[in-house]
């Protein structure tokens, strides 16, 4: 809990360089992009018992939280489920857990960053013998909560807390008979 109506969590947002959707994030673009993160909304479309995806027009769903003015941005290492350790841009988020019951389900969910289309400038380039879209300019539109059946572009992108991370470790130990 952050206070009576908000909960504080962290969000693992993206990593630099090539990623599996065919885009490439340079060091320079990553730093520019992170400057636009404060006040970005935490968005989601909740249907039935789970969150869904981005929606057709990117304007569906609710705002379930916000990135604070001082988001405590840090580059943190995370070992993804594929066994690869990647360094993610991570930041604090505030979630409206008293306002929406389903907001309490956000921690542990995958995340997909949404960039504001009209702000994007990019070029194509060959990097490591592969063609990529390399971003030059852009800003955040939001951080989208994804449902259990939706795979994020950045493998380990998700909402988390220290308590959530410790629980996962305990669950793994328990699964291995510890």
C-alpha positions as CSV (number, residue, x, y, z in Angstrom):
1,X,0.0,0.0,0.0
2,X,1.1,3.5,-0.8
3,X,-1.8,5.0,1.0
4,X,-5.5,4.1,1.6
5,X,-6.4,4.3,-2.1
6,X,-3.1,3.6,-4.0
7,X,-0.7,0.8,-4.1
8,X,2.9,1.2,-5.3
9,X,4.5,-1.3,-7.6
10,X,7.4,-1.4,-10.1
11,X,7.1,-2.0,-13.8
12,X,9.7,-3.7,-16.0
13,X,9.1,-1.8,-19.2
14,X,11.7,-2.6,-22.0
15,X,15.2,-3.4,-22.8
16,X,17.5,-1.8,-25.3
17,X,18.7,-3.0,-28.7
18,X,17.0,-5.6,-30.8
19,X,13.7,-7.2,-29.7
20,X,11.3,-9.7,-31.1
21,X,8.9,-7.3,-32.7
22,X,11.5,-6.2,-35.2
23,X,12.3,-2.8,-33.6
24,X,15.6,-1.6,-32.2
25,X,16.1,0.8,-29.3
26,X,19.3,2.7,-29.1
27,X,20.9,4.0,-26.0
28,X,20.1,7.5,-27.1
29,X,16.4,6.8,-27.9
30,X,16.0,4.9,-24.6
31,X,17.1,7.9,-22.6
32,X,14.8,10.3,-24.6
33,X,11.9,7.9,-24.2
34,X,12.3,7.5,-20.4
35,X,12.1,11.3,-20.0
36,X,8.5,11.1,-21.3
37,X,7.5,8.4,-18.7
38,X,6.3,10.6,-15.8
39,X,2.5,10.8,-15.7
40,X,2.0,8.0,-18.3
41,X,-1.1,6.1,-17.4
42,X,-1.2,2.4,-16.5
43,X,-4.0,1.3,-18.8
44,X,-6.0,-1.9,-19.1
45,X,-9.0,-3.6,-20.7
46,X,-10.6,-6.0,-18.2
47,X,-13.2,-8.4,-19.5
48,X,-14.7,-11.3,-17.5
49,X,-11.9,-12.6,-15.2
50,X,-8.7,-11.1,-16.8
51,X,-7.2,-8.3,-18.7
52,X,-7.0,-8.6,-22.5
53,X,-4.6,-6.8,-24.9
54,X,-4.2,-3.3,-26.3
55,X,-7.6,-3.1,-28.0
56,X,-8.3,-2.2,-31.6
57,X,-7.8,1.6,-31.2
58,X,-5.6,1.9,-28.2
59,X,-8.3,4.0,-26.5
60,X,-10.3,1.3,-24.9
61,X,-10.4,0.3,-21.2
62,X,-9.6,2.2,-18.1
63,X,-6.7,4.0,-16.5
64,X,-5.8,1.9,-13.5
65,X,-2.9,4.0,-12.3
66,X,-0.1,6.4,-13.2
67,X,3.6,6.7,-13.3
68,X,4.6,9.3,-10.7
69,X,6.4,12.5,-11.4
70,X,9.6,11.0,-10.0
71,X,9.4,7.4,-11.2
72,X,12.6,6.1,-9.7
73,X,13.9,4.8,-13.1
74,X,16.6,2.2,-12.9
75,X,18.1,-0.4,-15.2
76,X,17.6,-3.7,-13.6
77,X,18.7,-7.2,-14.6
78,X,16.0,-9.9,-14.9
79,X,16.3,-13.5,-16.1
80,X,13.4,-14.1,-18.4
81,X,11.6,-17.4,-18.7
82,X,13.7,-18.2,-21.8
83,X,16.8,-18.2,-19.5
84,X,18.3,-15.1,-20.9
85,X,19.2,-12.3,-18.5
86,X,18.2,-8.9,-19.9
87,X,18.6,-5.4,-18.5
88,X,15.2,-3.6,-18.3
89,X,14.2,0.0,-17.8
90,X,12.1,-0.2,-14.6
91,X,10.0,2.5,-12.9
92,X,7.6,2.9,-10.0
93,X,3.9,3.0,-10.7
94,X,0.9,3.9,-8.5
95,X,-2.2,1.7,-9.0
96,X,-5.7,2.8,-8.0
97,X,-6.5,-0.4,-6.0
98,X,-9.3,1.2,-4.0
99,X,-11.1,2.6,-7.0
100,X,-11.2,-0.6,-9.1
101,X,-11.3,-4.1,-7.7
102,X,-9.5,-5.6,-10.7
103,X,-6.6,-3.2,-10.2
104,X,-5.6,-5.5,-7.3
105,X,-4.7,-8.1,-10.0
106,X,-2.2,-6.0,-11.9
107,X,0.9,-7.0,-10.0
108,X,2.2,-10.1,-11.6
109,X,0.7,-9.3,-15.0
110,X,2.7,-8.7,-18.2
111,X,3.0,-5.2,-19.6
112,X,3.3,-3.7,-23.0
113,X,4.6,-0.2,-23.5
114,X,2.5,1.9,-25.8
115,X,4.2,4.7,-27.8
116,X,2.3,7.7,-29.1
117,X,2.1,7.1,-32.9
118,X,2.3,10.7,-34.0
119,X,5.5,11.2,-32.0
120,X,7.4,8.4,-33.6
121,X,10.3,9.0,-36.0
122,X,12.3,6.1,-37.1
123,X,14.4,4.6,-39.9
124,X,15.2,1.1,-41.2
125,X,18.7,-0.3,-40.6
126,X,20.6,-3.6,-40.8
127,X,21.9,-4.6,-37.4
128,X,23.7,-7.9,-37.0
129,X,22.6,-8.9,-40.5
130,X,18.9,-8.3,-39.7
131,X,16.6,-5.5,-40.8
132,X,15.1,-3.5,-37.9
133,X,13.0,-0.4,-37.4
134,X,15.3,1.9,-35.4
135,X,13.5,4.5,-33.3
136,X,14.8,8.1,-33.3
137,X,12.0,10.0,-31.5
138,X,8.9,9.1,-29.6
139,X,7.0,9.3,-26.3
140,X,4.9,7.1,-24.1
141,X,1.2,6.9,-24.5
142,X,0.9,4.4,-21.6
143,X,1.8,1.1,-20.0
144,X,-0.7,-1.5,-21.0
145,X,-1.7,-4.3,-18.6
146,X,-1.8,-7.6,-20.5
147,X,-3.9,-10.7,-19.8
148,X,-2.5,-14.1,-19.0
149,X,-3.0,-15.3,-22.6
150,X,-1.2,-12.3,-24.2
151,X,2.5,-12.4,-24.8
152,X,4.4,-9.1,-24.4
153,X,7.0,-7.9,-26.9
154,X,9.7,-7.7,-24.2
155,X,9.7,-11.2,-22.7
156,X,9.9,-10.1,-19.0
157,X,8.0,-6.9,-19.2
158,X,5.6,-6.9,-16.2
159,X,4.3,-5.2,-13.1
160,X,5.9,-6.5,-9.9
161,X,6.7,-5.8,-6.2
162,X,9.5,-7.1,-4.0
163,X,6.8,-9.2,-2.2
164,X,5.6,-10.6,-5.5
165,X,9.2,-11.5,-6.5
166,X,9.9,-13.2,-3.2
167,X,6.7,-15.2,-3.5
168,X,7.7,-16.5,-6.9
169,X,11.1,-17.6,-5.5
170,X,9.3,-19.5,-2.7
171,X,6.9,-21.1,-5.2
172,X,9.8,-22.3,-7.3
173,X,11.6,-23.8,-4.2
174,X,8.3,-25.5,-3.2
175,X,7.9,-26.9,-6.8
176,X,11.3,-28.4,-6.6
177,X,10.5,-30.2,-3.4
178,X,12.3,-27.8,-1.0
